[in-house]
Amino acid sequence: MKRIQQLGLALCAALAIVGAQAQTPKAGGTLNLIVQPEPPNINLGNSKLGPSSFVGSKVYEGLITLSPKLEPIPRLAESWTISPDGKTYTFKLRQNVKWHDGKPFTSADVLFSFKQYLPAVFPRTKLIMDQAESITAPDAGTVVFKLKQPYPAFMLIFEATGGTIVPHHLYEGVTEYRTSPVNNTIVGTGPFKLGEWRKGAYIKLVKNPDYWAKGKPHLDNVYFHVVPDAVGRSIAFESGKVDAIRAGDVENFEIARLAAAPGTTLSKAGWEFLEPMAFFHMNMRKKPMDDKRFRQAIAHAVDRQFIIKNIFSTFGEPVNGPFTNSYGFKDASVETRYAYDPAKAKALLDEMGLRAGAMACALSCGFCRCPMAKPGSAWPSTCVSVWVPSASRPLSSRPTCPVGSRA
């Protein structure tokens, strides 16, 4: 059965994604997937890019993983306790775990990962580990994190992407972790090992015969094919070269057609923890973004449902704050909702003195692409015009704002 994993971005909206129907697993076989773009590295400790995480999370592990409800599930830690005051986390590590090079996994690897390596290469882990008063290992199978104050979301950092456990023995003597050549030595504890990497073609992972979860993984191999263009990725799926595609592998408008093929399943599971969001981040040190009325006007002027329907082909949902709708710490009661209301947006701009001139253009502002976005992506660097439609100048007759009016 073919699978399509999907993901739809909406402006200030959570992404919808997809997985596969549950089936009884059988031992053996090969799974063919797509990774795009080709990652620079699959060392999950060193590279947190999406493609690196997609491949590397099958090679490396964290102390825990997360359920669809974001509940912690044991991985390299087989159990843990949290003190009544919420400040002390004690992890009991899984015994008889081996790194892919045969060396034993111990608490020394956990200490090294969270005290030295990850804070040096990953700002999010550093920020959260700054909450820790101490990190200690009473013995080879125990690690204790003592916090300065309670932090309810602390457990979430221990999943594989944020809390990648890396092998201490490979980094002995290394002082510059970010650029060390050792990062190119792919050694984890996960269910798969790096078998072959043919640049520009595929990354092949092979079954780890010494994996701590006996009887797993069920697959013998996983191929991550590198297919540069979206049309080619659609063809790879239709032709059977790949067995499953995820959100972003093909254009959103292709999903309905591909999902209609016999034996294809469309699912929206799997992105509960890492739901992406698209949003405007305004530089409030510059005019007119420093005026709350301008920011409110922009919020009222954006038709998010139009974007979800017409740009993301219905794969998305609006959100009204910095958290996605499935995030466990979201409190919708404190969010402000801005309905699509062009008249209200115009009134706010008028109140600021930004009245539309003869060309119905109030002003235009520089809009920079996200630094992580690749050239040619859906959100290029551009000049965003704040254009005020009227009865005499409907949307269809929208003019181009002069670049010289950029704020």
N, C-alpha and C positions, 0 to 999 in steps of 0.2 A: 504494500500500500504506500502510495506516495504521500508526502506531507508538505505542507507549506507553512512556514512560520512567518507571520506578518507583524507589521509594526506600522502604526500610522501616527505621524506627528501632527499636532495642530498647534496654532499659536497659543501659547499658554495652555497647552493641552497635553494630557498624558498619552503615551503611545499604546495602542492596542497591539497585541502580538498573538502568535499562534504556536501550538505544539502539535502533538499527535495523539490519536486514540490509544488507550492502554491495550496492550496485547501481551500474551504470555511470552516471555523472552526465551529464545533458544540459543544454545551454545554454538559459536562459530559465525562465520560470515564477515562481510565487509560493508561498511556504511560510507557512502559517498556524499560529501557536503561541499558547500562553497564557502570560501573565506575571501572577503573583499573589503578594502584592498588588501594586498598581500602584506602581512605584518613585518615590521623591521626585526622583530625578535619575538620569541614565544616564551621567554623567561618571564613568568607572570610576576615575579618579585620586582623585576626591573622595568617592565613595560606594562602600563595599565590601559593602553589603547584598546578599543573595542575588538579589533581582529586578533590582537595578542591575547586578550582575555578569553575569546571564543575558543582558541586552540589550546592556550596554556592552562586553562582550567581543567583540562583532561589529564594534564601531566603533573601539575602542582596541586596542593591541598591546603586548607586552613584547618584550624582547630574544630570548626563546625561548618555545616552548610545550613541552608534555610529552606523551610517548607514553603508551599505556595501562600501560606498565611504568615510567612516570615517568622516562624517559630524555629529556634535552634535545633539542629539535628547533629548528633555526634559524628565527627570525622577523626582527625588525629587526636582529639580529646574524646575519651569514651564516656566521661562524666564530668560534672562540675557542680560546685555549690556557690551560692551568693550569700554573704553574711546578712543578718537582719537589718543592719544599717545601710545596706546597699553599697558598701565601700570596698569589700574584699571579695575577689573572684578567685576561687581555687579550682584549677583544672587537673584532673587525673588523665595522664596521657595513655594512649593505646600502646600496648606492649607488642614486641616482636614485629615492629614496622621497620622496613628497610628502604633506604634510598635506592634509586635505580642503579647505583654503582655498587650496591651490596653493603654499604656502611649502615650501622644502626641509627635509627632516629631516636633522639633523646631530648630532655628538657634544655640541653645546651643549644640545640637548634632553635627552640622557641625563644630563649633569652636573646640569642644573637639576632634573630629576625626582628623582634619588637624593641630591643634596646639600641641596636646599632644599624642594621641594614635598612629596614623599612623607613625609619625616620629620616634617613639620609637621602632616600630616593623617591619617597611618596609623601607629599605634603598632607594629605588627608590623614594618613596614619600618624604622622608626626603630631598633628593638631590634637588628635584624640589621645595619643600616648602622653601628651603634656598634662593630661588629667591624672596620670598615675603618679603617686608618691613614690612607689617602689615596685620593681618587678623582680621576683626572686624564684629560685628553684631549690626547695628543701632536699630534693633527691632527683634522680634521673627520670622519674616518672611523674613529677609534680611541678606545676608552675603556679605562682601566686601573684596576682595583680592587686595592689592596694591603691585605691583612689584617694585623691584629696577631698573629694566630696561625691555624693551619689550622682550617677550619670546613667539614667535608665536605658539609653540606646547603646551602651558600651558593648554589649554582646554582638552587635551587628558588625563590628570591625573585624571579627575573627573568621568571617567567611573567606573563601579563597582569594577573591580579588583585592580586598582591602587588607587582609591579614595573611598574605602568602608566607608559608613557612619555607625558608630556603636553607640549604645544607651548610652548616657552619664550617665543616671540615674543608670545603672547597675554597673558602674565603680566608683561611688563616694567613695572616701576613698582609692581607689587602687593606689599604686605608682609603682608597678612592672607589667607593662602591658603585657610583653611578656609571663610570666609564671603564670599569675593570673588564679585561678580556674574559675573565671567568664567567661573566654574564652570558657568554655564548656557549657555555657548557650546560646543556639542558639536562638537569638531574633533579627529579622530583620524587614524590612518594605516591603519585596518583595511579589510576588504573591503566594508563597508557604511557608508553615511552616513545621518544622520538626515534623513528625508524629511518626515514629519508626525507630530505628537503631538497627538491629540485626547483630552484628559483625560477619564478615565472610560470611554473606548471602545477605543482602540488606540494603539500606537506603530508607525509604519511606517518601516522602513529600506529604502533604495534602493541599488542596486549602485554601487560606486565604480568608475567607468570608468578611473581612473588608478591602479588598484591595482598594486603592484609585481609581484605574481605574475601574469604574463600568462595570459589565458584564464580567470582566476578573479575574482570568484566566479561560479558557474554560474547561480545564481538572480538574477532581476531585482529581486525585492522579498521582504522578510520582514515579516509582520505579527505583532505581539505583542498579542493581544486581552486586554482587561481584563474578566474575568467574576467578579463578586464572590463568588458562592456555589458550593460544591462540586457541588451538583445541576446548576446551570446549566453548569458546566464539563463534566460528564458528557454532558449533552445536546448541548453544542457539538461534542464529539467524535463522538458517535453520529450526529448530523445531518450531519456533514461540514463544519461551519463551520471547524473546526481539523483539521489533518492529523496532529498528534502531541501527546501529553501527557506530562508528566514526573512524576516522583515528587512527591507533595504537591499536584498539580493536582486530584486526586480522592481520595476516601476510599479507604483501602487495601482495605476490603472490597468495593469496586466493581471492583477491578483484574481479578480473575478473570473476571467477567462481561463486561467490556469487551474483554478479551484474546481471548475466545472468538468474537468477531464475525469473519465471513469477511474475509480480506485484512488482518488485524491481526497485527502481529508484536510479541512481548514480548521485551525484551532487558535484560540486567543490566550493560551496559557504560557507561562514561562518567563514573563518579564516583571513579575511582581516586585522584585527588589530593585531592578535597574531600569525602571520605566523612564525613558528619556522625555524631556520637555523642550519645547521651543518657546522662547519668550523674548521680549524686548528688555534689554538692560541699558538704562539711560544714564548718561554722564550728568549727574545733577550738579556738577561744578560749573557747567556751562549753561548759558541762557539759550532758549527758554526752558530747558529741562529742569532748571532749578525751581521753577514755579509749579506747585502742586496742581494748579488748574490745567496747565499744559499736559501734564502726565495723565490727569483724569480725562482730558479731551481725547488723547490718543487711545485710552482704554475704551471710551465710548465709540470711537470712530472705527475700531477694528471689528469686522464681522467674522467672528471665529467660526460660526457654523458654516459660513460660505467657504472658508479655508478648509475646514474638515471635509466638507462634501466635495468641493471642486478641485482642490489641490491634493488632498490626501485621500481622495476616493473613499470617504466615510470611515477610514481607519484612524480614529482619534476621538478624543473627548475633551471638552473644555475643563479647565481647572481655574481656581480663583485665588491662587496663592503659590508659595514656593514648593508645596508638596503635592505629589500625585494623589489621585483619589483612593488608591489602595494603601497608602503609607500609614503605618500603624500609629504614628504620632501626630497625624493631621487632626486639627480641630476646626471643622468647617464653621463653627459658630463665631469665630473671630475673623473670618474672611469678609472682605468687602466685594460685592458683586457689581460689575459694571456691564449693564446691558448694552447691546448694540443700539446706539441712539445718536445718529448724525446731527440731529437738531440740537441736542444737548452739547455735543462736542463743539458745534459752531458757536453756541451761546457762551461757552467757557472761553473760547478763543477771542470772541468779541469783547468779553469782559477784560481780557488781558490787553486789548488794543491790537490784536492780530486779526484785523478785519481783511477779508478777501478783497483783492483789487479787481481791476477790470478783467483779468484772466482767471478770476476765482481762485487764485492761489494765495494762501496766507503766508506761507514760508516753506522752505525746504531745509532738511537737516542731513548731515552725513550719517550714513548707516554702515557700520563696519561688520564684516562677516566674523563669526566666531573664530577665534584663532585655530581651533581644531578642525574647522571645515576645510575641505579640500577645494582647490580651484575648480570652478564649474559646478559647484554644488547649488542646491536650490536657494541658498541665501547668500548671493554675492555681495561684495562691497558695492554700495550704490548711493544715490541721493534720494532720500525719501521725501516726497512732497506731501505737505498737509494741504489738501485741496478741498474746498468747501463747495459741494454741489448745490445747485439751486434749480428752481423750476425752469429758468431760461437756459441753464447749463447743466443738463443731466450727466450722469456718469459716463455715458457713451461718448460725450464730446469733451472728455477730460483733456486739458492741455498739458504741455510739458512745462514744469516750472523752470525758470532760469537758474542755472547753477550758481550764478552770482548772488542769489538771494540766500545762499546756504548760511545757516546760523553757526 
